[in-house]
Amino acid sequence: MNTRRIVTLIAAALVVGAASCSPGEKEDFYQTDLPLKELMGHVIDPAAWKFWNYTGWIDDMEGTHSRIPTTEEGWLDAETGAVTTAEAANLLLLPARRNNAPANKDPDWEKFARQLYDSSMEARQAAIDRNEQAMFDTGGKMYEACVACHAKFLLPNLPPEERDVTFAPLPEVKAKDKREAMPDEPKRDEAK
């Protein structure tokens, strides 16, 4: 038998096997024992920050500095952060995790997870296109999805003394305006 036929037979067997499971068995198929807080802290947050660290500008005592990648390695790192965030958003939609999440079948849980996925895939494309403004804009969309989800599902469930947590608003900045304001803008050194 050739390899293609073997792969096709295995795939068909998996589809038939999955289709024959009851709904409860399908949910038990996924390993979702990791608490949501740890999934966020170890997977989703670091992946999103991997992308965000390459977006926007930093103002300090020496002026304004672009965070955009300056090397192929930096662009790939930004793309990896976006792709990892997108795929991690899918983890939020696994049946067992979704049913045990604070959302407990609230339709906004799926809406926010899909917004995070969609904006992260747009961010991936911005990195591929090497588009500074799109990097900033899509990073903002990722942030907005996170903030909206946290506002609904995280903050209300925190103890009262921790509920005053606020998220910084995203500034309205246009790349064109920044470039005109600082034509000799220094670039970060990506090599480490």
C-alpha positions in Angstrom: 0.0 0.0 0.0 1.3 3.4 -0.7 1.7 6.0 2.0 -1.2 8.2 0.7 -3.7 5.3 1.0 -2.5 4.4 4.5 -2.9 8.0 5.7 -6.3 8.2 4.1 -7.4 5.0 5.9 -6.1 6.2 9.2 -7.9 9.6 8.8 -11.1 7.8 7.9 -10.8 5.6 10.9 -10.3 8.6 13.2 -13.3 10.4 11.8 -15.6 7.3 12.2 -14.2 6.8 15.7 -14.9 10.4 16.7 -18.3 10.4 15.2 -19.3 7.2 17.1 -18.5 8.9 20.5 -21.3 10.3 22.6 -21.2 14.0 23.3 -19.8 13.4 26.8 -17.0 11.2 25.5 -15.9 13.9 23.0 -15.5 16.4 25.8 -13.5 13.9 27.8 -11.2 13.4 24.8 -9.3 16.7 25.4 -7.0 17.0 28.3 -8.0 20.3 30.0 -6.9 19.8 33.5 -4.6 22.8 33.5 -6.5 25.6 35.3 -7.5 28.6 33.1 -5.4 30.9 35.2 -2.3 28.8 34.3 -3.3 28.6 30.6 -3.5 32.4 30.6 -0.3 32.9 32.6 1.9 30.4 30.8 0.6 30.3 27.3 -1.8 33.1 26.2 -0.2 36.1 28.0 3.4 35.3 27.0 2.4 34.7 23.4 0.5 38.0 23.2 3.4 39.9 24.8 5.8 38.3 22.3 3.8 40.1 19.6 3.1 43.3 21.6 6.8 43.8 22.4 7.3 44.6 18.7 4.5 47.1 18.3 4.1 50.8 18.8 6.6 53.3 20.2 8.2 54.0 23.5 8.7 57.5 24.9 11.5 58.0 27.4 13.9 60.8 28.4 15.8 60.3 25.2 12.8 60.6 22.9 10.4 58.3 21.0 11.7 54.9 19.9 9.9 52.5 17.5 9.5 48.9 18.8 9.1 47.5 15.3 11.4 44.7 14.4 14.6 45.6 12.6 15.8 42.0 11.8 14.3 39.0 10.1 14.6 37.2 13.5 12.5 40.0 15.1 9.8 39.8 12.5 9.7 36.0 12.8 9.5 36.4 16.6 6.5 38.8 16.3 4.8 36.5 13.8 5.3 33.5 16.2 3.7 35.5 19.0 0.7 36.2 16.9 0.3 32.7 15.7 0.7 31.2 19.1 -1.9 33.6 20.5 -4.3 32.7 17.7 -3.9 29.0 18.4 -4.1 29.5 22.2 -7.5 31.3 21.6 -8.7 28.0 20.2 -7.8 26.3 23.5 -10.4 28.5 25.2 -13.1 27.0 22.9 -12.4 23.4 23.8 -15.7 22.0 25.1 -14.5 20.8 28.5 -12.6 24.0 29.1 -15.4 26.3 27.9 -17.9 24.4 30.1 -15.7 24.8 33.2 -14.6 28.4 32.5 -16.1 31.3 34.4 -18.2 31.9 31.3 -20.0 28.6 31.7 -21.6 28.6 28.3 -22.0 32.4 28.1 -22.0 33.3 24.4 -19.6 36.2 25.0 -16.9 33.7 26.0 -16.9 32.3 22.4 -17.2 35.8 21.0 -14.1 37.1 22.8 -12.1 34.0 22.0 -12.9 34.3 18.4 -12.1 38.0 18.4 -8.7 37.1 19.9 -8.2 34.5 17.2 -9.2 36.8 14.4 -7.1 39.8 15.6 -4.1 37.5 16.2 -4.3 36.2 12.6 -4.5 39.8 11.4 -1.4 40.5 13.5 0.3 37.6 11.9 -0.4 39.0 8.5 0.9 42.4 9.6 4.2 40.8 10.6 4.4 39.0 7.3 3.7 42.2 5.5 6.2 44.1 7.6 3.5 46.8 8.1 4.3 49.1 11.0 0.8 50.7 11.3 -0.9 47.3 10.9 1.3 45.9 13.7 0.1 48.7 15.9 -3.6 48.4 14.9 -3.8 44.6 15.1 -2.0 44.6 18.5 -4.7 47.0 19.7 -7.4 44.7 18.5 -5.8 41.8 20.3 -5.6 44.0 23.5 -9.2 45.0 23.1 -10.4 41.4 22.9 -8.4 40.6 26.1 -9.6 43.6 28.0 -13.3 42.9 27.1 -13.0 39.3 28.2 -11.2 40.2 31.4 -13.8 42.9 32.2 -16.6 40.4 31.9 -15.2 37.2 33.2 -12.1 38.0 35.4 -12.6 41.3 37.2 -16.1 40.5 38.6 -14.8 37.2 40.1 -11.8 38.8 41.9 -12.0 39.6 45.6 -13.2 43.2 46.2 -9.7 44.5 47.1 -8.4 43.3 43.6 -11.3 44.7 41.5 -9.9 48.1 41.1 -7.5 46.8 38.4 -7.8 48.9 35.3 -6.3 48.4 31.9 -4.5 51.3 30.2 -6.4 52.6 27.2 -4.7 52.4 23.8 -3.5 55.7 22.5 -4.7 57.1 19.2 -1.4 57.4 17.3 -0.9 57.3 13.5 2.4 56.0 12.2 2.6 58.8 9.7 2.4 61.4 12.4 5.2 59.7 14.3 7.5 59.5 11.3 6.9 63.2 10.6 7.6 64.1 14.2 10.9 62.2 14.4 12.6 61.6 11.0 15.8 60.3 12.6 14.1 57.8 14.8 16.5 55.3 16.3 15.8 51.6 15.8 16.1 48.9 18.5 18.9 46.4 18.2 17.1 43.0 17.9 20.2 40.9 18.1 20.7 39.3 21.5 
